[in-house]
Amino acid sequence: MDHRNPATWTPEFAAEVQRVREYVADLHAELPRWELVVWTAGNVSQRIRGEAEDGSQDLLVIKPSGVSYDDLSAEAMVVCDLDGQLIQGAGKPSSDTAAHAYVYRHMPHIGGVVHTHSTYATAWAARGEAIPCVLTMMGDEFGGDIPVGPFALIGDDSIGKGIVDTLKDHPSPAVLMQNHGPFTIGKDARAAVKAAVMVEEVARTVHIARQGGDLIPIPKEAIESLYARYQNVYGQ
């Protein structure tokens, strides 16, 4: 089966592609719901795993460029290969598709990527400043500070490379790309959306806290304990 050619897809694979298109369309509604985007900015993507273990046959689903969130549906979602080339769908893929595709090519364990321009997280990115780990919530979710990635222009692999280089050895599922905004990653698109919601929450809280005085950092060993418990024990 040639995953780049929908005509060769098995009924089972075609059904999986449709399921992911519906899933990603539904998750896009979470971005305006949590006030993480304005107008048509921002995007959610999810990997569709192919048969090859090296990921060479994987695809991704992402929203088309310049389409209102009110008009997003499963049919509007576009399917691309991991070079960012359109495979299925009528729209032009998001301008951030190359960044998402780069992450999937170089981080095989990642199944979802989100980009927003949420106000407080983007304000930290505009300063090129990491968000310091001063909340137990941050220890739980991010395993430490939320790091800053390098300045990069849209149009090639530069943003994706910055994301991967910053997060490959960091527990955080979020990076603040300098002068741009947050990108988040996860085991699937839902996990990446959750990280996008949480990064904006802590960005706002830490900003407000700093207006009242000096921040109190959490010791490294306490952060490690918080992260281990939350990732391995907490929840169902």
N, C-alpha and C positions, 0 to 999 in steps of 0.2 A: 504494500500500500504506500503510495506517495502522498505524504501528508501535505505537500504543497499544492496538490491537485484535488480539490473537493470531489471531483468526479470519480476518484478511486477510493474514497472513504467507504468503509464498511458501514452498514446501518447502525451498528453499536457506537462507532466512533463519531458518526454524524450526530447521533443522539446526545453524546457527551459534549460535543461542541455546542449544541443548542442549549443544553443544560447550563453550561458555563456562561453563555451569552445572557441567559435569563438571570443568573446569579449575579453577574457583574453589573448588569443594568439595575437590579434592585439595590446593590450596594452603593451605586452612585448617588442614590437618593439620600444616603446618610451624610454626605458632605454638606449640602445646604442645610440639612436638618440640624447639624451641629455647628452651623455658621463657620465652616472651614473654607468656603469658596465664595466668590462673587461672579456674576454673569456666567461665562462658560469656562472659567479657569478651573484647573485641577483635573485629576483623572485617577481611575482605579483600573488595575489590570490583574488578570490571573493567568497563570501558566496552565496549558493543557499538555499533559505528558504523553508523548508518543511511545512507540515500542522500543526504540533504541535506548540502551542504558546510558549512552554518552550524551543524551539530550538533543542529538542532532535532528530528531524528528519532532521536537516539542514545538508547540504553537503558543500564542498568547491572545487573549481577548482584551480589548481596550475600547474606550469611547472614541467616536470620531471627533475631529477638530471642529471647534466653533459651533457646536450644537447646544442649544439650551437644555438645561437639566430637565425642564418640563417636557421636552420632546425625546428624551432618551428612553428607548425600549430595547428589548432583546434583539429586534430586527435592526435597530440602529447600530448595535455594537459591531465592531470590525474585528476580524481575525487576521493575525499576522504571523509570519514565521519569526524566528529569533534573530533574523537580520533586519527585522522591521518592515519587511515587504508585505504588502496587502495580499491576503489569500482569499478572504471572503468578506463581503459587505460592500455597500454602495458608497460609503463615505470615505473621506480622506482621514487616515489615522491621526490621532493626536500628535501634536508637535513634540511631545515628550516620549513618543514610542521608542525612539532610539535608545533613550536612557533606560527605559524599562527592559528592553531587549538585552542590553548589555548586562544588566544585573542578572537576568535569567541565564545568560550564557556563562557567566563567571561565578555564580552562586547557585549551584545545582539544587541545594536544599530549599531555596526560596520559591514559594508558590504564588506570592502576591506582592504587588508594589502599589503604593499610593503616593500622589503628589498633591499638595494643597498650597494655598497662599494664606493660611490662617494668620490672623493679625499679629498676635503676640509672638508666636514662633518665628514669623517672618521678620519681626522687629529685632529679635535676637540675631537672626541671620544677617540683617542689614548692618549690624555692628560687628559681625564676624566673631560673635562671642558665644562660647559654649554655655549651656544652662547648667549651673552647678547642682550637684546632688545634695539638696538640703531638705528633702521631704522623703519620708519613708515610702511614699507612693513611687517616687523615682527609683529608689533602691529596688522595689518590687518589680516594676515594669521595665526599667532601663538598665539596671545593674551599675549605675553610676551617672556621671555627667552625660548630657546629650551633646555629642560632639559637633564641630563645625567642619564642613567639607570645603574644598577649594572653590574659588570663583571659576565658572565655566560658562561658555556660551551655548545656546541651543543650536542644534544643527548637525552635530556629529556625536561621537562617543564620549566627549569630554565630561558631560554631566554623569553619565553612567559610570565612567572610570572613577570619578571623584567619589561617588557613592560607595562603590566596591572597595576602593583603597581605604576609605575612612572606616567602614563597618566590618571589614573582613576579620579583624582581630579585636572587635569591640562587642560587648554583649548588647549594646543598645540596638533596638529595631528602628531607630530614627536618626537622621542626620540633618543638620541645618546647612544647606548649601549656601555659601556666602553670597550675599546680595540677591538671593533668589527665593529660598523658602525651604520648608521641610519636605523630605522624602522619607517614607517608611516602608519597611519590608516585613514579611511574615510567612508562616507556613502556608497560608492561603490568603486570599484577598480580604476576607473578614478580619483576620488577625492584623493585617496591615492597616485596615480602616480603624480598628480599635487603637492601634499605636498612634495614628494621626489625631484621633480625638484626645488621647491622653497627653500627647506632646503639647497640644495647644492649652490644655488645662494646666499643666505644670508651668508652661511658659508664662501664662497669665499670673498664676499664683506667686511664682518666684519674683516676677517683676514687681508686683504689688508689695510683697514682703520687703524687697530691697528699698522701697521708698520710705519704709519706717525705720530703717537702721541696718546694721551689719547682719549678714546672713550667718547662720551657724552650720558649718559643714558637718555631715555625718561621717564618722570614722570609717575607713576602708573595710575593716573587718566586719563592722555592723552592716555595711552595704552588701557585702558578700553573703552574709547570713540572711538578710532580707530577700535577696535575689534567689538564693537557693531554695528557701522555703516557698516563696511565691510560685516559682517555676515548677517545683517538683511535688509540692504538698497541697497547695491551695486549690480550691475548686472541686468540681465533680470529676 
